[in-house]
């Protein structure tokens, strides 16, 4: 059960389709047979519609876009639109679910129009094809032209393995070597209005002295600017400023929040800018929560520090940030003056270090020795008079570093014990300042590896 190929971000398989075709049933059916993740990842709210699966030695995350409650093409609201866009944006493989009994309906065709813009492996999953007598009805979906039609029934458990085999065959095979040699770091610069983002980007432009190219952003109001510093190329994603959330009711504010969130998702590292003379606002909290939920390395950047340095020690701001954002206690803090460029080069160098940490891979042997030592020094407490056991640990992905502990009883490891293990990984591995995703998996019956002993 090892992860094959280069370690990279874990591939995502998105389940899309109109309401009532059984997307959530497919999700639970695929996830439920192999998987027991009981506790949320400590410290952040994890989207409960994402599950890590392992099949044929490959790991992937299943992403459900359930809860799209539209019954009519004309009522495709912007929130629903955004939800579908998000799933398709992050997906490596797409499962387009349809209902064999209902046949092709106009809303299926609306989903197909959306999928035509997506150049990713796509299967048409014909659900509710309970047995062979419905196969010819399922064949009608070929005319939608969205990939192979796979006939399944979540309810009857039909063709689950065929669907999983198809998914595994489509998963990306690891990074190409050119990308591994000189990856281009994408840095999002976010923050509320008037914290100095544009000045920061302008100073960066002058400081780096060489703009490789300016490319139009993926949305109207953001521009991606390529920079070169010390022979290394990176991409700065500038985003519009945000007002306090009570004004997010207007279209403009809704879309600027969407843009900021999209910039965070696209980025390898996020710079969250604060104005040294202003208190932390609800917008700042919202952005940081989104950074944490998406497991993005980030730096808290306190800008306009020249105006405050005489009145306040840096330690006061450090404590203020740590108290306000306890789930991001690993994030480094930088004090800069965007106007003059003070400390900006050091900040970019530190950002590069976080990028490197997020891509680091630790060998299975070293990881298991570390887990063994951690269990020995601080064993997990008894749960219902039974001792939780860890059989082995493995890193299955990077960006974020993703570690799976295969154990006898996932729910027996408390959130506080998981936080303890994460702090051990941070202290002992090269992940000191980046988020780590930790999953607990129940050992499968065909996996006979021994428990990691605490001695």
Residue pairs with C-beta under 8 A, 6 or more apart in sequence:
1 54
1 57
1 444
1 447
2 57
2 364
2 394
3 57
3 58
3 59
3 394
3 395
3 396
3 397
4 57
4 58
5 173
5 174
6 174
6 175
6 180
7 174
7 361
7 395
7 396
7 397
7 398
8 172
8 174
8 175
8 397
8 398
8 399
9 397
9 398
9 399
9 400
10 52
10 59
10 60
10 61
10 396
10 397
10 402
11 58
11 59
11 60
11 61
11 92
11 93
11 171
11 172
12 50
12 60
12 61
12 62
12 63
12 90
12 91
12 92
12 93
13 60
13 61
13 62
13 63
13 91
13 92
13 93
13 94
13 95
13 167
14 63
14 65
14 87
14 88
14 90
14 91
14 93
14 94
14 95
15 23
15 26
15 27
15 62
15 63
15 64
15 65
15 66
15 87
15 95
15 97
15 125
16 23
16 65
16 84
16 87
16 88
16 94
16 95
16 96
16 97
16 111
16 115
17 23
17 65
17 96
17 97
17 98
17 108
17 111
18 68
18 70
18 105
18 107
18 108
18 110
18 111
19 68
19 69
19 70
19 71
19 107
20 99
21 97
21 98
21 99
21 102
21 127
21 128
22 97
22 99
22 127
22 128
22 154
22 155
23 64
23 65
23 66
23 97
24 64
24 66
25 127
25 154
25 155
26 95
26 97
26 125
26 127
26 152
26 154
27 49
27 51
27 62
27 64
27 66
28 154
29 154
29 157
29 160
30 53
30 62
30 160
30 163
30 164
31 51
31 53
31 62
33 160
34 53
34 54
34 55
34 444
35 51
35 52
35 53
35 54
35 441
35 442
36 410
36 441
36 442
37 51
37 52
37 410
37 439
37 440
37 441
38 410
38 411
38 440
39 410
39 411
39 413
39 414
39 415
39 418
39 440
40 46
40 48
40 415
41 418
41 437
41 438
41 439
42 415
42 416
42 418
42 419
42 422
42 438
43 292
43 327
43 419
43 422
44 292
44 293
44 295
44 327
44 435
45 289
45 293
46 293
47 293
49 63
49 64
49 65
49 66
49 67
50 61
50 62
50 63
50 64
51 61
51 62
52 59
52 60
52 61
52 396
52 402
52 404
52 439
52 441
53 59
53 60
53 61
53 62
54 404
54 441
55 164
55 167
55 168
56 164
56 165
56 168
58 168
58 171
59 396
59 397
59 402
59 404
60 92
60 93
60 167
60 168
60 171
63 87
63 90
63 91
65 83
65 84
65 87
67 83
68 80
68 83
68 84
69 80
70 76
70 77
70 80
70 107
71 107
72 107
73 106
73 107
73 110
76 110
78 254
82 258
84 111
84 114
86 265
88 94
88 114
88 115
88 118
88 120
89 262
89 265
90 265
91 118
91 120
92 120
92 121
92 170
92 171
92 172
93 120
93 121
93 122
93 123
93 167
93 170
93 171
94 115
94 118
94 120
94 121
94 122
94 123
95 122
95 123
95 125
95 163
95 167
96 111
96 112
96 115
96 122
96 123
96 124
96 125
96 146
96 147
97 125
97 127
98 104
98 108
98 124
98 125
98 126
98 127
98 141
98 144
99 126
99 127
99 128
100 126
100 127
100 128
100 129
100 134
100 137
100 138
100 141
100 151
101 128
101 134
101 137
103 137
103 140
104 140
104 141
104 143
104 144
108 144
109 144
112 144
112 145
112 146
115 122
115 146
121 147
121 170
122 146
122 147
123 147
123 148
123 149
123 150
123 163
123 166
123 167
124 141
124 142
124 144
124 146
124 147
124 148
124 149
124 150
125 150
125 152
125 163
126 138
126 141
126 149
126 150
126 151
126 152
127 152
127 153
127 154
128 134
128 153
128 155
129 135
129 137
129 138
129 151
129 152
129 153
129 158
130 153
130 155
130 156
130 158
131 153
131 156
131 158
134 151
135 151
138 149
138 151
139 149
141 149
142 149
148 166
150 159
150 162
150 163
150 166
151 158
151 159
152 158
152 159
152 160
152 162
152 163
153 159
182 232
182 233
183 355
183 359
184 226
184 233
184 234
184 235
185 232
185 234
185 235
185 268
185 269
185 351
185 352
185 355
186 234
186 235
186 237
186 266
186 267
186 268
186 269
187 234
187 235
187 236
187 237
187 267
187 268
187 269
187 270
187 271
187 348
187 351
188 237
188 239
188 263
188 264
188 266
188 267
188 269
188 270
188 271
189 197
189 200
189 201
189 236
189 237
189 238
189 239
189 271
189 273
190 197
190 239
190 260
190 263
190 264
190 270
190 271
190 272
190 273
190 287
191 197
191 241
191 242
191 272
191 273
191 274
191 284
191 287
192 241
192 242
192 243
192 244
192 281
192 283
192 284
192 287
193 241
193 242
193 243
194 241
194 275
195 241
195 273
195 274
195 275
195 278
195 303
196 273
196 275
196 303
196 304
196 338
196 339
197 238
197 239
197 241
197 273
198 238
199 338
199 339
200 273
200 301
200 303
200 336
200 338
200 344
201 225
201 236
201 238
203 338
203 339
203 340
203 341
203 344
204 227
204 236
204 344
204 348
205 211
205 225
205 227
206 341
207 229
207 341
207 344
207 345
208 227
208 228
208 229
210 227
210 228
211 225
211 226
211 227
212 226
212 227
212 228
212 233
213 226
214 223
214 224
214 225
214 226
215 223
215 224
215 225
215 226
216 223
216 224
217 223
217 224
217 237
217 238
218 224
218 262
218 266
219 259
219 262
221 240
221 256
221 259
222 237
222 238
222 239
222 240
222 259
222 263
223 238
224 235
224 236
224 237
224 238
225 235
225 236
225 238
226 233
226 234
226 235
227 233
227 234
227 235
227 236
229 345
229 348
232 352
234 348
234 352
237 263
237 266
237 267
239 256
239 259
239 260
239 263
240 256
240 259
240 260
241 256
242 253
242 256
242 257
242 260
242 283
242 287
243 253
243 283
244 281
244 282
244 283
245 257
245 282
245 283
245 286
247 253
248 254
248 257
257 286
260 287
260 290
261 290
263 270
264 270
264 287
264 290
264 291
264 294
264 296
265 294
267 296
268 296
268 297
268 355
268 358
268 399
269 296
269 297
269 298
269 299
269 351
269 354
269 355
269 358
270 291
270 296
270 297
270 298
270 299
271 298
271 299
271 301
271 347
271 351
272 284
272 287
272 288
272 291
272 298
272 299
272 300
272 301
273 301
273 303
274 280
274 284
274 300
274 301
274 302
274 303
274 321
275 303
275 304
276 302
276 303
276 304
276 305
276 307
276 308
276 312
276 317
276 335
277 304
277 307
277 308
280 320
280 321
280 324
285 324
285 325
288 298
288 325
288 328
291 298
291 328
292 325
292 327
292 328
292 435
295 400
295 435
295 437
296 400
296 435
297 331
297 354
297 355
297 357
297 358
297 400
297 433
297 434
297 435
298 328
298 331
298 354
299 331
299 332
299 333
299 334
299 347
299 350
299 351
299 354
300 321
300 325
300 328
300 331
300 332
300 333
300 334
301 333
301 334
301 336
301 347
302 314
302 317
302 321
302 333
302 334
302 335
302 336
303 336
303 337
303 338
304 337
304 338
304 339
305 314
305 335
305 336
305 337
305 342
306 337
306 339
306 340
306 342
309 335
314 335
317 333
317 335
318 333
321 333
322 329
325 331
330 426
330 432
330 433
330 434
330 435
331 433
332 350
332 354
332 433
334 343
334 346
334 347
334 350
335 343
336 342
336 343
336 344
336 347
337 343
338 344
353 433
354 433
354 434
357 401
357 430
357 431
357 432
357 433
357 434
358 398
358 399
358 400
358 401
358 434
359 398
359 399
360 398
360 401
360 429
360 430
360 431
361 395
361 398
361 401
362 395
362 401
362 429
362 430
364 392
364 393
364 394
364 395
367 393
367 394
367 395
367 403
367 429
368 392
368 393
368 452
370 424
370 425
370 428
370 429
371 390
371 392
371 393
371 405
371 421
371 452
372 452
372 453
372 454
374 420
374 421
374 424
375 390
375 452
375 453
375 454
376 454
376 455
378 420
379 387
379 454
380 387
380 388
380 412
380 413
380 414
380 417
381 414
381 417
383 409
383 411
383 412
383 414
384 412
386 409
386 412
388 407
388 408
388 409
388 412
388 413
389 407
389 408
389 409
389 451
389 452
390 405
390 406
390 407
390 451
390 452
391 406
391 407
391 408
391 443
391 447
391 449
391 450
391 451
391 452
392 405
392 406
392 449
392 452
393 403
393 404
393 405
393 406
393 452
394 403
394 404
394 406
395 401
395 402
395 403
395 404
396 402
396 403
396 404
397 437
400 434
400 435
400 436
400 437
401 429
401 431
401 434
401 436
401 437
402 436
402 437
402 438
402 439
403 425
403 436
403 437
403 438
403 439
404 439
404 440
404 441
405 413
405 421
405 438
405 439
405 440
405 441
406 441
406 442
406 443
406 447
406 449
407 413
407 440
407 441
407 442
407 443
408 442
408 443
408 451
409 442
410 440
410 441
410 442
413 440
418 438
418 440
421 438
422 436
422 438
425 431
425 436
426 432
426 436
443 449
